[in-house]
Amino acid sequence: MKRVFVLLMVVVLFSGCGAAVRESGFYDHGTMYKNWDHMKFSIAGHKEVSPGEAKKSEVEEWWGITVK
């Protein structure tokens, strides 16, 4: 019974990860981030989006899941 539960949890985990990757457009690009500013924002600044950062993401055409 434990094996069935663990297997079910693994399947649920991988299906959730697959959905997130598909939504973010990860496989549509050769890199994970557009540039260093995109990486810095995604790692450290994604909790509070300023109007300047929103404009910068539009101008530089960052990809991924939109943060509002």
Backbone bond lengths (Angstrom), bond angles and torsions (degrees), N, CA, C in turn:
res aa  C-N    CA-C-N  psi(-1)  N-CA   C-N-CA  omega(-1)  CA-C   N-CA-C  phi
1 M - - - 1.448 - - 1.529 111.20 -
2 K 1.327 116.41 -36.73 1.466 120.35 179.15 1.522 110.46 -64.47
3 R 1.319 116.71 -38.58 1.465 119.90 -179.74 1.522 111.21 -63.68
4 V 1.315 116.35 -41.47 1.461 120.57 179.35 1.524 109.61 -63.13
5 F 1.306 117.64 -43.49 1.458 121.90 179.46 1.535 110.76 -62.92
6 V 1.312 117.48 -46.05 1.466 121.48 -179.84 1.531 109.99 -64.06
7 L 1.307 117.47 -43.03 1.454 120.99 178.61 1.529 111.03 -62.38
8 L 1.308 116.54 -42.45 1.459 121.12 177.81 1.528 110.92 -62.08
9 M 1.315 117.92 -42.45 1.463 121.63 179.15 1.537 111.22 -64.64
10 V 1.318 117.50 -39.11 1.464 121.43 177.99 1.526 110.00 -64.25
11 V 1.313 117.51 -43.54 1.461 121.37 178.80 1.530 110.44 -62.27
12 V 1.306 117.96 -43.93 1.467 121.72 178.76 1.534 110.25 -62.99
13 L 1.323 117.70 -43.17 1.463 122.04 179.20 1.524 111.10 -60.34
14 F 1.328 116.82 -49.50 1.462 119.95 -177.84 1.528 112.35 -67.66
15 S 1.304 118.32 -34.88 1.459 119.31 178.69 1.530 110.46 -68.97
16 G 1.314 117.78 -36.59 1.466 120.86 175.93 1.515 112.05 -66.02
17 C 1.314 116.91 -41.79 1.464 120.74 178.29 1.525 110.55 -65.16
18 G 1.315 116.77 -40.60 1.460 120.75 179.00 1.515 112.13 -62.66
19 A 1.310 117.13 -39.24 1.464 120.94 178.92 1.529 110.58 -66.02
20 A 1.314 117.38 -40.82 1.470 120.93 179.59 1.525 111.12 -65.85
21 V 1.317 117.15 -40.78 1.465 120.70 179.61 1.523 110.03 -66.04
22 R 1.304 116.94 -41.43 1.462 121.29 -179.74 1.531 110.32 -63.77
23 E 1.320 117.87 -42.30 1.464 122.28 -179.14 1.524 111.82 -68.56
24 S 1.316 117.15 -33.98 1.462 120.04 -176.66 1.523 113.28 -76.98
25 G 1.322 118.84 -16.20 1.457 121.11 -177.99 1.513 112.50 77.83
26 F 1.320 118.15 22.43 1.463 122.75 -175.64 1.527 112.46 -56.03
27 Y 1.320 117.61 -42.68 1.465 120.50 -175.79 1.522 113.06 -81.60
28 D 1.323 118.49 -3.16 1.457 121.59 179.20 1.524 112.73 -84.57
29 H 1.333 118.18 -7.50 1.462 122.29 -174.37 1.523 110.56 -130.42
30 G 1.331 115.88 155.91 1.457 121.19 -179.03 1.525 113.77 -77.92
31 T 1.315 117.73 -15.91 1.459 121.87 -179.96 1.524 109.88 -131.56
32 M 1.315 115.94 164.60 1.458 119.27 179.33 1.526 111.03 -76.42
33 Y 1.343 116.91 -37.85 1.460 121.69 -178.01 1.521 109.64 -121.89
34 K 1.321 116.37 149.74 1.466 121.73 179.90 1.529 110.92 -66.84
35 N 1.341 117.10 -43.43 1.464 121.73 -179.57 1.539 108.34 -158.83
36 W 1.331 116.31 -174.84 1.472 120.52 -177.07 1.529 112.06 -65.59
37 D 1.333 117.76 -35.42 1.466 120.34 178.15 1.526 110.97 -65.09
38 H 1.318 116.50 -39.59 1.466 121.54 177.44 1.533 109.74 -62.49
39 M 1.334 116.89 -43.72 1.465 120.87 179.28 1.527 110.91 -64.00
40 K 1.330 116.61 -45.51 1.470 120.21 -179.97 1.523 110.96 -60.17
41 F 1.324 117.25 -43.46 1.457 120.91 178.94 1.528 110.87 -63.84
42 S 1.320 117.03 -45.60 1.463 120.67 -176.61 1.522 112.35 -65.34
43 I 1.309 117.51 -34.63 1.462 120.89 -177.55 1.527 111.49 -84.58
44 A 1.333 117.28 -42.59 1.461 119.09 -170.61 1.527 115.69 -114.37
45 G 1.326 119.01 -26.66 1.449 118.49 -169.12 1.501 116.56 -116.45
46 H 1.294 118.33 15.91 1.457 120.12 -172.50 1.518 114.58 -77.99
47 K 1.310 119.08 -7.22 1.466 120.65 -176.88 1.529 112.30 -80.01
48 E 1.302 117.14 -35.63 1.475 122.09 179.49 1.527 107.55 -123.10
49 V 1.311 117.92 111.00 1.461 122.09 -178.76 1.523 109.16 -96.46
50 S 1.330 115.78 119.26 1.462 119.91 177.55 1.529 108.84 -88.92
51 P 1.330 116.45 159.10 1.477 118.86 177.40 1.534 112.37 -58.82
52 G 1.325 116.17 -33.42 1.462 119.92 178.36 1.517 112.32 -65.72
53 E 1.318 116.25 -40.82 1.460 120.02 178.53 1.527 111.18 -67.99
54 A 1.336 116.62 -37.40 1.463 120.41 177.86 1.526 110.46 -63.42
55 K 1.324 116.70 -43.48 1.466 121.11 178.79 1.526 110.58 -65.08
56 K 1.342 115.94 -42.25 1.467 120.74 179.88 1.530 110.66 -61.08
57 S 1.332 116.69 -40.36 1.467 119.78 -179.70 1.524 111.17 -66.39
58 E 1.328 117.58 -34.08 1.466 120.56 176.95 1.523 111.19 -70.15
59 V 1.344 116.38 -45.28 1.466 120.99 -177.92 1.536 110.69 -64.81
60 E 1.327 116.93 -43.58 1.465 121.23 -177.46 1.534 112.93 -86.82
61 E 1.337 116.92 -2.10 1.461 123.51 177.20 1.527 112.69 56.30
62 W 1.336 115.71 53.48 1.460 119.96 174.59 1.514 108.66 -66.68
63 W 1.314 117.97 152.55 1.446 121.32 177.45 1.515 110.09 -116.82
64 G 1.301 116.34 171.46 1.457 121.88 179.38 1.518 110.90 120.42
65 I 1.303 116.20 -171.25 1.445 121.99 -179.85 1.525 108.92 -75.70
66 T 1.312 117.47 129.39 1.462 121.91 -177.58 1.531 110.86 -68.76
67 V 1.330 115.94 132.45 1.455 122.38 177.64 1.512 107.88 -104.65
68 K 1.333 116.65 127.85 1.464 119.38 -179.66 1.500 110.53 -117.27
